[in-house]
Amino acid sequence: MKHATFKRVLREVKEVNNDFFNLRTVISPDTVGDDDTRFFFMMLPNDGAMAHQTLVGTFYIPEEYPESPPIVQLYTPTRRYNVDAYRTFLNHKTPQSTMCFDILRSQAAGGTWKSKYTLSSLFASLMSAIVSFYVAQQSGGARPEYVSMELLRAVKEEAKNTFNKHKHHLPEVPRIPLVEAAMVPAKSLFNPQRLEAGSPDKLTSEPIYLQTGTDEVHSFAVDLSGLHPGIIFSVILSNSNDLVGKKADTILVRNGVTATAACKLANRKTIWFYHGKPMNDGDMRLHVTIGKDQMTFAYYEDGHLYVHGDCPVSRLSVDHIGDVKGMPFFVHIYTKDKTVGTTQFKGPAEIEILNIDGKGYIHESIGEDERQDFGFELIDFSEAEELRKIEPELQDGLGERLAEISI
């Protein structure tokens, strides 16, 4: 590698490592094979099935860099089509990228990589692809990549095994930066009680009102330590009993156990996206708070309460969900045990609604759209025209499809 190129690469590596809060990526040089064109990396996504998992891989700097992009090989299987498209290249003697993205090809080769791009640009783009619900297809348009309970379990296991296989090449895994939640006085949405998953399948609050111009906040807390991979758990804020946005006038915000969230405005399509980490990762106690123009999930870890997904699931201001003043909204807790009636059923799974002691937990606003800080774009369902050709049932049956995932 040319000296000037090597200096540039080292500078860009430092920039990536110094911006871990946003990029969630750590890069280290090849200290084993003594190849100055080869670097190892770790990525720690914050949303979706792979949230808080350590993904590992390597990249090579080509002789033509920066006119040509790095060659990137991700060792960790993700079960996402474009990310895993060329995994067979891992066994080739001549390195080739294992992922199918335009940014991994130069403009001269029909891609989008420009010489002004940096490693930060590259890994921001790759991270966005990993945590986005809709994935652009080479043939045009986009399609959703669902996270089923079975897929969630497989992805976690594969991430763990792959990291253990390659960890001798890697530096110490940094602590994931978390956003601490702010405590606010709150009214309880549900009385303390124990629920059996799926019996009943839905628990609904009394009506609440948004955009009141007051400091009124509503909250509830649940102990999810009893969840196993067969349990579906979702929280839905909606102006009706419509939990997935089938009706035109439905307005809703929701998130579920697989971290598959959604937002819908009146007379608009439902937008699905990944938010935060899956909720069946062991001993999770979850606070859900609605008020201060936001719907925020927070969870306990190491004696602190952190904002799930680093920001609210959605803001609830007029700009974000429309003018809903005076309109009653309801909070629904939906559960289902997919093992009932199968040999995997081991008895009822319990979910405990806790006493909140008059406390809710919110994200302290910095006056910006937090999700934009990470460069992750939410793709409006209506913009993915090709999606309807690939998944025609989504037009009318999205609810049924998602019912088997994280309704």
Secondary structure, DSSP 4 states (H G I P E B T S, - for coil): --HHHHHHHHHHHHHHHHTHHHH-EEEEE-SSS--TTEEEEEE--SSSTTTT--EEEEEE--TTTTTSPPEEEE-S----HHHHTTGGGGG-SS---SS--GGGSBGGGTS-B-TT--HHHHHHHHHHHHH-SEEE-TTSSEEE----HHHHHHHHHHHHHHHHHHGGGS-PPPPPP-PBPEEEE-EESS-SEEEETTBSSEEEPPPEES--SS--EEEEEEE-TT--TTEEEEEEEESSS-SS--STT--EEEEETTSEEEEE-TTSPPEEEE-S--S-SSS-EEEEEEETTEEEEEEEETTEEEEGGGS-SEE-SHHHH---TT-EEEEEEEEEETTTTSTT--SPPEEEEEP-TTEEEEPPP-SS-HHHHTTPPPPPGGG-HHHHHH-TTHHHHHHHHHHTTT-
